[in-house]
Amino acid sequence: MITSVGQTISSAIEASKLRESGKARTTSAVSSSTASEASSVSASPVSRMAAEGAPVDIDRVAAIKSAIASGNYPVNADRIAERMLALDLPSSN
């Protein structure tokens, strides 16, 4: 079945909303389970990092969003293509 561009965008937005709500639920579940575990065993650095999530540079994200919204975000198609091809190539070990 072929979907129109509008359907694809709305589907992406809905998927994003579902991911965000899932993250909120997961974070609260992790926080409550981590709190109970922390009383019996000190949390390892790995489990603490997993509970906190990936580090995000909020200022950089805001700058990129602003540049995209204003139409000033540079896109280097050659670099994107090279990286996509590199991901698809099998590694030679």
N, CA, C and O atoms as a DFTB+ gen file, in Angstrom:
372 C
 N C O
     1  1       0.836      -1.167       0.000
     2  2       0.000       0.000       0.000
     3  2       0.887       1.239       0.000
     4  3       1.883       1.295       0.721
     5  1       0.529       2.214      -0.798
     6  2       1.294       3.448      -0.885
     7  2       0.647       4.483       0.024
     8  3      -0.563       4.703      -0.028
     9  1       1.470       5.117       0.859
    10  2       0.959       6.154       1.750
    11  2       1.396       7.514       1.246
    12  3       2.470       7.658       0.662
    13  1       0.563       8.500       1.473
    14  2       0.909       9.854       1.054
    15  2       1.897      10.457       2.039
    16  3       2.106       9.921       3.127
    17  1       2.498      11.566       1.656
    18  2       3.478      12.225       2.512
    19  2       2.835      12.644       3.821
    20  3       3.443      12.480       4.879
    21  1       1.627      13.178       3.780
    22  2       0.933      13.605       4.993
    23  2       0.718      12.460       5.962
    24  3       0.857      12.632       7.173
    25  1       0.377      11.286       5.432
    26  2       0.171      10.127       6.290
    27  2       1.484       9.696       6.921
    28  3       1.507       9.311       8.090
    29  1       2.558       9.753       6.182
    30  2       3.864       9.367       6.705
    31  2       4.297      10.300       7.824
    32  3       4.800       9.850       8.854
    33  1       4.104      11.592       7.627
    34  2       4.495      12.562       8.639
    35  2       3.666      12.385       9.897
    36  3       4.209      12.392      11.002
    37  1       2.347      12.226       9.745
    38  2       1.520      12.058      10.940
    39  2       1.843      10.749      11.646
    40  3       1.783      10.678      12.874
    41  1       2.182       9.721      10.893
    42  2       2.582       8.458      11.512
    43  2       3.877       8.623      12.288
    44  3       4.033       8.059      13.371
    45  1       4.812       9.399      11.736
    46  2       6.080       9.640      12.419
    47  2       5.854      10.434      13.698
    48  3       6.489      10.176      14.720
    49  1       4.943      11.403      13.631
    50  2       4.648      12.212      14.817
    51  2       4.008      11.344      15.888
    52  3       4.366      11.451      17.061
    53  1       3.079      10.496      15.511
    54  2       2.438       9.602      16.470
    55  2       3.447       8.636      17.076
    56  3       3.411       8.370      18.278
    57  1       4.342       8.112      16.255
    58  2       5.370       7.196      16.757
    59  2       6.269       7.912      17.748
    60  3       6.659       7.346      18.768
    61  1       6.597       9.168      17.439
    62  2       7.434       9.951      18.346
    63  2       6.730      10.165      19.679
    64  3       7.355      10.061      20.734
    65  1       5.437      10.463      19.639
    66  2       4.669      10.655      20.873
    67  2       4.636       9.364      21.692
    68  3       4.750       9.397      22.917
    69  1       4.479       8.231      21.009
    70  2       4.461       6.948      21.707
    71  2       5.809       6.664      22.356
    72  3       5.865       6.182      23.487
    73  1       6.909       6.963      21.638
    74  2       8.232       6.752      22.215
    75  2       8.439       7.609      23.442
    76  3       8.963       7.141      24.453
    77  1       8.025       8.878      23.358
    78  2       8.202       9.786      24.494
    79  2       7.399       9.310      25.697
    80  3       7.897       9.344      26.823
    81  1       6.154       8.864      25.476
    82  2       5.357       8.388      26.610
    83  2       5.946       7.095      27.168
    84  3       5.902       6.863      28.376
    85  1       6.495       6.258      26.297
    86  2       7.141       5.029      26.750
    87  2       8.381       5.312      27.562
    88  3       8.656       4.623      28.545
    89  1       9.150       6.343      27.150
    90  2      10.342       6.718      27.900
    91  2       9.971       7.198      29.289
    92  3      10.648       6.877      30.266
    93  1       8.887       7.973      29.377
    94  2       8.467       8.493      30.679
    95  2       8.081       7.346      31.602
    96  3       8.442       7.338      32.779
    97  1       7.347       6.379      31.066
    98  2       6.953       5.232      31.882
    99  2       8.157       4.393      32.268
   100  3       8.270       3.950      33.411
   101  1       9.059       4.174      31.313
   102  2      10.251       3.384      31.591
   103  2      11.121       4.066      32.631
   104  3      11.645       3.413      33.534
   105  1      11.275       5.381      32.507
   106  2      12.106       6.116      33.455
   107  2      11.533       6.037      34.853
   108  3      12.279       5.846      35.813
   109  1      10.213       6.180      34.991
   110  2       9.623       6.101      36.324
   111  2       9.741       4.694      36.890
   112  3       9.954       4.522      38.090
   113  1       9.602       3.685      36.032
   114  2       9.748       2.305      36.496
   115  2      11.184       2.031      36.911
   116  3      11.433       1.383      37.928
   117  1      12.132       2.532      36.116
   118  2      13.543       2.338      36.453
   119  2      13.873       3.072      37.737
   120  3      14.600       2.547      38.580
   121  1      13.346       4.290      37.900
   122  2      13.635       5.067      39.098
   123  2      13.137       4.365      40.348
   124  3      13.842       4.321      41.356
   125  1      11.919       3.811      40.294
   126  2      11.394       3.147      41.481
   127  2      12.141       1.853      41.772
   128  3      12.393       1.533      42.934
   129  1      12.498       1.101      40.726
   130  2      13.234      -0.138      40.966
   131  2      14.661       0.165      41.399
   132  3      15.221      -0.549      42.231
   133  1      15.249       1.213      40.846
   134  2      16.612       1.585      41.225
   135  2      16.649       2.047      42.674
   136  3      17.604       1.753      43.392
   137  1      15.630       2.761      43.107
   138  2      15.596       3.246      44.486
   139  2      15.534       2.077      45.459
   140  3      16.188       2.103      46.501
   141  1      14.757       1.059      45.129
   142  2      14.665      -0.093      46.026
   143  2      15.955      -0.901      46.025
   144  3      16.354      -1.434      47.060
   145  1      16.616      -0.997      44.859
   146  2      17.870      -1.732      44.778
   147  2      19.006      -0.972      45.449
   148  3      19.914      -1.579      46.017
   149  1      18.957       0.343      45.385
   150  2      20.030       1.161      45.938
   151  2      20.123       1.013      47.443
   152  3      21.202       1.165      48.016
   153  1      19.019       0.720      48.084
   154  2      19.067       0.562      49.533
   155  2      19.824      -0.703      49.926
   156  3      20.453      -0.741      50.984
   157  1      19.773      -1.747      49.080
   158  2      20.447      -2.993      49.430
   159  2      21.854      -3.093      48.842
   160  3      22.749      -3.650      49.479
   161  1      22.063      -2.554      47.618
   162  2      23.348      -2.649      46.940
   163  2      23.633      -1.314      46.279
   164  3      22.743      -0.708      45.682
   165  1      24.885      -0.849      46.385
   166  2      25.208       0.406      45.710
   167  2      25.189       0.165      44.208
   168  3      25.662      -0.868      43.734
   169  1      24.638       1.127      43.455
   170  2      24.480       0.980      42.008
   171  2      25.838       1.043      41.314
   172  3      26.683       1.870      41.654
   173  1      26.031       0.172      40.355
   174  2      27.266       0.192      39.574
   175  2      27.216       1.377      38.612
   176  3      26.132       1.867      38.296
   177  1      28.354       1.837      38.149
   178  2      28.361       2.957      37.199
   179  2      27.558       2.653      35.933
   180  3      26.904       3.539      35.381
   181  1      27.608       1.421      35.484
   182  2      26.879       1.050      34.272
   183  2      25.381       1.156      34.495
   184  3      24.677       1.722      33.658
   185  1      24.877       0.629      35.594
   186  2      23.439       0.689      35.833
   187  2      22.993       2.121      36.077
   188  3      21.886       2.499      35.694
   189  1      23.845       2.926      36.712
   190  2      23.497       4.336      36.941
   191  2      23.411       5.074      35.605
   192  3      22.492       5.863      35.389
   193  1      24.377       4.816      34.701
   194  2      24.364       5.464      33.390
   195  2      23.152       5.017      32.581
   196  3      22.555       5.823      31.867
   197  1      22.783       3.743      32.685
   198  2      21.624       3.240      31.964
   199  2      20.345       3.906      32.463
   200  3      19.459       4.229      31.671
   201  1      20.250       4.110      33.766
   202  2      19.059       4.738      34.338
   203  2      18.969       6.213      33.953
   204  3      17.875       6.737      33.742
   205  1      20.118       6.881      33.861
   206  2      20.126       8.303      33.527
   207  2      19.901       8.549      32.045
   208  3      19.442       9.632      31.680
   209  1      20.198       7.614      31.194
   210  2      20.037       7.789      29.761
   211  2      21.290       8.376      29.140
   212  3      22.267       8.672      29.828
   213  1      21.242       8.537      27.837
   214  2      22.389       9.055      27.101
   215  2      22.578      10.539      27.389
   216  3      21.602      11.273      27.545
   217  1      23.831      10.982      27.459
   218  2      24.060      12.414      27.664
   219  2      23.630      13.193      26.423
   220  3      23.941      12.797      25.299
   221  1      22.918      14.297      26.626
   222  2      22.415      15.102      25.524
   223  2      22.829      16.552      25.754
   224  3      22.617      17.103      26.834
   225  1      23.419      17.164      24.732
   226  2      23.788      18.571      24.789
   227  2      22.565      19.375      24.357
   228  3      22.352      19.604      23.166
   229  1      21.771      19.796      25.322
   230  2      20.497      20.456      25.049
   231  2      20.710      21.754      24.269
   232  3      19.901      22.087      23.402
   233  1      21.774      22.484      24.561
   234  2      22.049      23.720      23.830
   235  2      22.321      23.445      22.358
   236  3      21.855      24.182      21.490
   237  1      23.077      22.381      22.075
   238  2      23.369      22.023      20.674
   239  2      22.102      21.582      19.949
   240  3      21.891      21.947      18.793
   241  1      21.264      20.804      20.615
   242  2      20.003      20.363      20.021
   243  2      19.130      21.566      19.689
   244  3      18.537      21.626      18.612
   245  1      19.048      22.532      20.616
   246  2      18.244      23.733      20.387
   247  2      18.789      24.539      19.209
   248  3      18.017      25.060      18.403
   249  1      20.120      24.644      19.105
   250  2      20.728      25.387      17.999
   251  2      20.433      24.718      16.657
   252  3      20.148      25.399      15.672
   253  1      20.500      23.399      16.617
   254  2      20.217      22.669      15.380
   255  2      18.754      22.811      15.003
   256  3      18.438      23.031      13.834
   257  1      17.848      22.688      15.981
   258  2      16.417      22.860      15.707
   259  2      16.134      24.250      15.161
   260  3      15.351      24.405      14.223
   261  1      16.765      25.253      15.740
   262  2      16.581      26.630      15.291
   263  2      17.081      26.809      13.861
   264  3      16.422      27.454      13.046
   265  1      18.240      26.242      13.558
   266  2      18.801      26.345      12.212
   267  2      17.915      25.644      11.190
   268  3      17.737      26.146      10.080
   269  1      17.368      24.509      11.544
   270  2      16.474      23.781      10.638
   271  2      15.207      24.595      10.410
   272  3      14.758      24.733       9.272
   273  1      14.623      25.138      11.484
   274  2      13.388      25.915      11.376
   275  2      13.575      27.161      10.519
   276  3      12.662      27.560       9.796
   277  1      14.758      27.781      10.595
   278  2      14.997      28.999       9.824
   279  2      15.519      28.702       8.414
   280  3      15.693      29.618       7.610
   281  1      15.766      27.438       8.118
   282  2      16.249      27.061       6.788
   283  2      17.740      27.271       6.607
   284  3      18.222      27.315       5.475
   285  1      18.474      27.399       7.690
   286  2      19.910      27.656       7.620
   287  2      20.761      26.466       8.034
   288  3      21.948      26.638       8.308
   289  1      20.201      25.279       8.088
   290  2      20.974      24.099       8.482
   291  2      21.661      23.541       7.241
   292  3      20.985      23.142       6.292
   293  1      23.003      23.506       7.231
   294  2      23.713      23.019       6.045
   295  2      23.611      21.491       5.926
   296  3      23.771      20.762       6.905
   297  1      23.344      21.039       4.717
   298  2      23.264      19.606       4.458
   299  2      24.311      19.268       3.405
   300  3      24.280      19.809       2.300
   301  1      25.231      18.381       3.741
   302  2      26.268      17.950       2.824
   303  2      25.878      16.562       2.320
   304  3      26.149      15.552       2.970
   305  1      25.241      16.530       1.159
   306  2      24.718      15.281       0.612
   307  2      25.819      14.248       0.371
   308  3      25.601      13.055       0.583
   309  1      26.992      14.689      -0.069
   310  2      28.098      13.754      -0.317
   311  2      28.522      13.064       0.977
   312  3      28.739      11.853       0.998
   313  1      28.638      13.835       2.049
   314  2      29.054      13.259       3.339
   315  2      28.003      12.273       3.859
   316  3      28.344      11.211       4.380
   317  1      26.734      12.632       3.713
   318  2      25.657      11.737       4.143
   319  2      25.708      10.437       3.350
   320  3      25.602       9.352       3.922
   321  1      25.870      10.546       2.038
   322  2      25.928       9.356       1.188
   323  2      27.109       8.466       1.555
   324  3      26.981       7.243       1.614
   325  1      28.271       9.094       1.804
   326  2      29.453       8.310       2.182
   327  2      29.222       7.543       3.478
   328  3      29.592       6.374       3.590
   329  1      28.621       8.193       4.438
   330  2      28.377       7.517       5.723
   331  2      27.331       6.415       5.596
   332  3      27.445       5.373       6.241
   333  1      26.310       6.641       4.767
   334  2      25.306       5.596       4.550
   335  2      25.932       4.368       3.892
   336  3      25.637       3.231       4.260
   337  1      26.796       4.617       2.921
   338  2      27.490       3.503       2.252
   339  2      28.411       2.795       3.211
   340  3      28.515       1.569       3.170
   341  1      29.086       3.534       4.075
   342  2      30.001       2.920       5.036
   343  2      29.245       2.019       6.006
   344  3      29.766       0.985       6.422
   345  1      28.038       2.395       6.364
   346  2      27.240       1.555       7.266
   347  2      26.810       0.258       6.591
   348  3      26.630      -0.763       7.254
   349  1      26.647       0.303       5.271
   350  2      26.131      -0.851       4.545
   351  2      27.236      -1.819       4.116
   352  3      26.961      -2.976       3.800
   353  1      28.474      -1.348       4.107
   354  2      29.565      -2.210       3.664
   355  2      29.975      -3.190       4.755
   356  3      30.058      -2.813       5.924
   357  1      30.229      -4.428       4.394
   358  2      30.694      -5.388       5.411
   359  2      32.123      -5.049       5.824
   360  3      32.937      -4.610       5.012
   361  1      32.400      -5.262       7.084
   362  2      33.752      -4.978       7.569
   363  2      34.679      -6.106       7.135
   364  3      34.279      -7.270       7.088
   365  1      35.916      -5.751       6.819
   366  2      36.896      -6.769       6.404
   367  2      37.848      -7.003       7.562
   368  3      38.820      -6.269       7.737
   369  1      37.567      -8.022       8.345
   370  2      38.410      -8.375       9.496
   371  2      39.317      -9.506       9.176
   372  3      40.095      -9.934      10.028
